[in-house]
């Protein structure tokens, strides 16, 4: 029975378990939903059990589907490791690097990635830009080699080291009454509407800790899911925001946004490169770490 199962079908089942949506999984693999559905049906026939069920608009994996998805991920991961082992035998002329980063980190990390690609042009870089919840999910599933993030999870066994400072600052639209003021007290922000990142975001948590520490309760005008959207909303005069200085270069240069001189800011955190302690890093990931640390990549 299992001899009829193909690697292609396993990849499809792994994708379905990730997206829990037939159309999105098909799009991710550049397939039509109908072709994707046919392959999943053929895999279910080969395994002798239905792999998913529909409840309203939501798709759920059956017990057999969950078991099959776990096996698919393990098999595909082992094949990836075989590819890395063969690449290691050949040196760094071939291979791939799987890298995931928090959305805000892309503003400075792309330079590092560009440097690495110039040093190793034949290495295939597979990069995902995600929010924190997605990052933690990817780490739990061991889906990448390296992770660039602002806060290290405390409930996972990871190795991590700081690679850059991440200063958080208060920004306002050009022409705001507080622009040009010096040493602005936290209490001056009490009645200013703020635009915040989504719950769980490191930037939001740092902002809320600052508010709590100074016993202020500025109104939240909007909760938005990306720094780009927040920058546009601030520039439109909808409120103030706390953002990484890394994301503000263009808007500050164009005069659209102004950094406010608020007491207690900047809040200086760090960007980290992290990886699971139990993971055997492929040669490309090791070379990337050595380049960042200043060694010979």
C-alpha positions as CSV (number, residue, x, y, z in Angstrom):
1,X,0.0,0.0,0.0
2,X,2.7,2.5,1.0
3,X,4.7,1.8,-2.1
4,X,2.2,3.9,-4.0
5,X,3.0,7.0,-2.0
6,X,5.2,9.5,-3.7
7,X,7.5,12.2,-2.3
8,X,5.4,14.8,-4.2
9,X,2.3,13.7,-2.4
10,X,4.1,13.9,1.0
11,X,5.2,17.5,0.1
12,X,1.5,18.3,-0.6
13,X,0.3,16.8,2.7
14,X,3.0,18.7,4.6
15,X,1.9,21.9,2.9
16,X,-1.7,21.2,3.7
17,X,-0.9,20.7,7.4
18,X,0.9,24.0,7.4
19,X,-1.8,26.1,5.7
20,X,-4.9,24.1,6.7
21,X,-6.4,25.5,3.5
22,X,-6.5,23.6,0.2
23,X,-6.3,26.8,-2.0
24,X,-3.5,28.4,-0.1
25,X,-1.5,25.2,0.0
26,X,-1.9,24.8,-3.7
27,X,-0.9,28.3,-4.4
28,X,2.2,27.9,-2.3
29,X,3.3,25.0,-4.4
30,X,2.3,26.7,-7.7
31,X,-0.5,24.2,-8.4
32,X,-4.2,24.6,-9.2
33,X,-6.5,23.7,-6.3
34,X,-8.1,20.9,-8.4
35,X,-4.7,19.3,-9.2
36,X,-3.7,19.6,-5.5
37,X,-7.0,18.0,-4.4
38,X,-6.6,15.1,-6.8
39,X,-3.1,14.3,-5.4
40,X,-4.4,14.4,-1.8
41,X,-7.2,12.1,-2.7
42,X,-4.8,9.7,-4.4
43,X,-2.6,9.8,-1.3
44,X,-5.6,9.1,0.9
45,X,-6.5,6.1,-1.3
46,X,-2.9,4.8,-1.0
47,X,-3.0,5.1,2.8
48,X,-6.4,3.7,3.0
49,X,-7.9,6.5,5.2
50,X,-9.3,10.0,4.6
51,X,-6.7,12.7,5.5
52,X,-9.0,15.7,6.0
53,X,-12.5,16.8,6.7
54,X,-14.4,20.0,6.3
55,X,-16.5,21.6,9.0
56,X,-18.1,24.7,7.5
57,X,-15.4,26.7,5.9
58,X,-12.6,25.2,8.1
59,X,-10.5,22.3,7.1
60,X,-9.2,19.8,9.7
61,X,-6.8,16.9,9.4
62,X,-8.1,13.5,10.5
63,X,-6.1,11.4,12.9
64,X,-4.6,9.6,9.8
65,X,-3.9,13.0,8.2
66,X,-2.0,14.2,11.3
67,X,0.0,11.0,11.4
68,X,0.7,11.3,7.7
69,X,1.8,14.9,8.0
70,X,4.2,14.2,10.8
71,X,5.7,11.4,8.8
72,X,5.9,13.6,5.7
73,X,7.8,16.3,7.6
74,X,10.2,13.8,9.1
75,X,10.9,12.2,5.7
76,X,11.3,15.5,3.9
77,X,13.6,16.8,6.7
78,X,15.8,13.7,6.4
79,X,16.0,14.2,2.7
80,X,17.0,17.8,3.2
81,X,19.7,16.7,5.7
82,X,21.0,14.2,3.1
83,X,21.2,17.1,0.6
84,X,23.2,19.1,3.2
85,X,25.5,16.1,3.9
86,X,26.2,15.7,0.2
87,X,26.8,19.5,-0.1
88,X,29.2,19.3,2.9
89,X,31.2,16.6,1.0
90,X,31.4,19.0,-2.0
91,X,32.2,22.0,0.2
92,X,30.2,25.2,-0.2
93,X,29.8,25.2,-4.0
94,X,26.3,23.9,-3.6
95,X,23.7,23.7,-0.9
96,X,21.0,25.8,0.6
97,X,20.4,28.1,3.6
98,X,16.9,28.3,5.2
99,X,16.5,31.5,7.0
100,X,13.5,33.1,8.7
101,X,13.3,36.6,10.1
102,X,10.9,38.9,11.9
103,X,9.4,41.5,9.6
104,X,11.2,44.4,11.2
105,X,14.6,42.7,10.9
106,X,14.5,42.8,7.1
107,X,15.4,46.5,7.1
108,X,18.9,45.7,8.2
109,X,19.3,42.0,7.7
110,X,19.0,42.2,3.9
111,X,22.5,43.8,3.8
112,X,23.9,40.7,5.6
113,X,22.1,38.4,3.2
114,X,23.4,40.3,0.2
115,X,27.0,40.0,1.5
116,X,26.5,36.3,2.0
117,X,25.1,35.8,-1.5
118,X,28.0,37.6,-3.0
119,X,30.5,35.4,-1.1
120,X,28.6,32.2,-2.0
121,X,26.7,32.8,-5.2
122,X,25.9,29.1,-5.7
123,X,24.2,28.7,-2.3
124,X,20.4,28.8,-2.6
125,X,18.8,31.0,0.0
126,X,15.3,30.2,1.1
127,X,14.0,33.1,3.2
128,X,10.8,33.7,5.0
129,X,9.7,37.0,6.6
130,X,7.1,36.4,9.3
131,X,5.6,37.8,12.5
132,X,6.6,36.6,15.9
133,X,3.8,34.0,16.3
134,X,4.7,32.5,12.9
135,X,8.4,32.5,13.8
136,X,7.8,30.5,17.0
137,X,5.7,28.1,15.1
138,X,8.4,27.6,12.5
139,X,11.0,27.1,15.3
140,X,8.8,24.5,17.0
141,X,8.5,22.6,13.7
142,X,12.3,22.9,13.0
143,X,11.5,24.3,9.5
144,X,14.5,26.6,9.1
145,X,18.3,26.6,9.8
146,X,18.6,30.1,11.3
147,X,16.2,32.7,12.7
148,X,16.7,36.4,13.1
149,X,14.6,37.8,15.8
150,X,14.4,40.4,18.6
151,X,13.5,38.2,21.6
152,X,14.7,34.7,22.3
153,X,12.0,32.3,23.3
154,X,12.4,31.0,26.8
155,X,10.6,27.8,26.3
156,X,12.8,26.4,23.6
157,X,16.4,25.1,23.7
158,X,18.2,27.5,21.4
159,X,21.6,29.0,20.8
160,X,21.6,32.7,20.1
161,X,23.9,35.7,19.9
162,X,23.4,39.4,19.4
163,X,24.2,40.8,15.9
164,X,23.0,44.4,16.1
165,X,21.3,46.9,18.3
166,X,17.6,47.6,17.8
167,X,16.7,51.1,19.1
168,X,13.0,51.8,19.5
169,X,11.9,55.4,19.2
170,X,8.7,57.5,19.3
171,X,7.8,58.9,15.9
172,X,5.3,61.6,15.0
173,X,4.2,63.2,11.7
174,X,6.2,66.3,10.6
175,X,4.5,69.4,12.1
176,X,3.2,67.6,15.2
177,X,3.2,70.0,18.3
178,X,5.8,67.9,20.1
179,X,8.3,68.1,17.2
180,X,11.3,70.1,18.2
181,X,10.6,69.8,21.9
182,X,13.5,68.6,24.1
183,X,13.4,66.0,26.9
184,X,9.6,65.3,26.5
185,X,8.2,63.9,29.7
186,X,6.3,60.6,29.5
187,X,3.3,62.4,31.0
188,X,3.2,64.5,27.9
189,X,2.2,61.4,25.9
190,X,-0.8,60.7,28.2
191,X,-3.4,62.0,25.8
192,X,-1.7,61.3,22.5
193,X,-3.3,58.5,20.4
194,X,-0.9,55.7,19.6
195,X,-0.8,53.2,16.8
196,X,0.4,49.8,18.1
197,X,1.6,46.6,16.6
198,X,-0.4,43.4,17.1
199,X,-0.4,41.7,20.5
200,X,2.7,39.5,21.0
201,X,4.9,41.8,18.9
202,X,8.2,42.7,20.7
203,X,7.7,46.4,19.8
204,X,4.3,46.4,21.3
205,X,5.4,44.7,24.5
206,X,8.3,47.2,24.9
207,X,5.8,50.1,24.4
208,X,3.3,48.7,26.9
209,X,6.1,48.2,29.5
210,X,7.2,51.8,29.0
211,X,3.6,53.0,29.5
212,X,3.2,50.9,32.7
213,X,6.5,52.0,34.1
214,X,5.5,55.6,33.8
215,X,1.9,55.0,34.8
216,X,0.5,56.5,31.6
217,X,-2.5,55.3,29.5
218,X,-2.4,56.8,26.1
219,X,-5.4,55.9,24.0
220,X,-4.9,53.2,21.3
221,X,-6.2,54.5,18.1
222,X,-5.4,51.5,15.9
223,X,-3.7,48.1,16.1
224,X,-1.9,47.3,12.9
225,X,0.0,44.3,11.7
226,X,3.0,45.8,9.9
227,X,5.5,48.6,10.4
228,X,4.9,49.9,6.9
229,X,1.2,50.4,7.6
230,X,2.0,52.1,10.9
231,X,4.4,54.5,9.2
232,X,1.8,55.5,6.7
233,X,-0.8,56.0,9.4
234,X,1.6,58.2,11.5
235,X,2.5,60.2,8.4
236,X,-1.3,60.7,7.8
237,X,-1.6,62.3,11.3
238,X,-3.5,59.4,12.9
239,X,-1.3,59.2,15.9
240,X,2.2,58.5,17.4
241,X,4.0,55.2,17.3
242,X,7.0,53.4,18.7
243,X,9.1,51.8,16.0
244,X,12.5,50.5,15.4
245,X,14.8,53.2,14.1
246,X,15.9,50.7,11.5
247,X,12.6,51.0,9.7
248,X,12.5,54.8,9.5
249,X,15.5,55.8,7.3
250,X,13.5,56.7,4.2
251,X,10.7,58.5,5.9
252,X,13.0,60.5,8.1
253,X,15.1,61.5,5.1
254,X,12.0,62.7,3.3
255,X,10.8,64.6,6.2
256,X,7.5,62.7,6.5
257,X,8.2,61.5,10.1
258,X,10.1,62.9,13.0
259,X,11.7,61.2,15.9
260,X,10.6,62.7,19.2
261,X,13.0,63.4,22.1
262,X,11.1,61.5,24.7
263,X,12.6,60.8,28.1
264,X,13.4,57.0,28.4
265,X,13.9,56.6,24.6
266,X,15.4,55.1,22.7
267,X,14.7,51.8,24.2
268,X,17.7,49.8,23.0
269,X,17.2,46.1,22.4
270,X,19.1,43.7,20.2
271,X,18.7,41.6,17.1
272,X,19.7,38.0,17.5
273,X,20.6,35.1,15.2
274,X,19.2,31.9,16.8
275,X,19.0,28.2,16.0
276,X,17.8,25.1,17.8
277,X,20.5,23.5,20.0
278,X,19.7,20.0,18.8
279,X,19.9,21.0,15.1
280,X,22.9,19.9,13.0
281,X,23.6,23.1,11.1
282,X,24.3,22.7,7.3
283,X,27.6,24.1,6.0
284,X,25.8,27.2,4.5
285,X,24.3,28.1,7.9
286,X,27.7,27.7,9.6
287,X,29.3,29.9,7.0
288,X,26.6,32.5,7.5
289,X,27.2,32.6,11.3
290,X,30.9,32.9,10.7
291,X,30.5,35.8,8.4
292,X,28.3,37.6,10.9
293,X,30.8,36.9,13.7
294,X,33.5,38.4,11.6
295,X,35.2,35.1,10.7
296,X,36.1,33.7,7.4
297,X,32.9,32.8,5.6
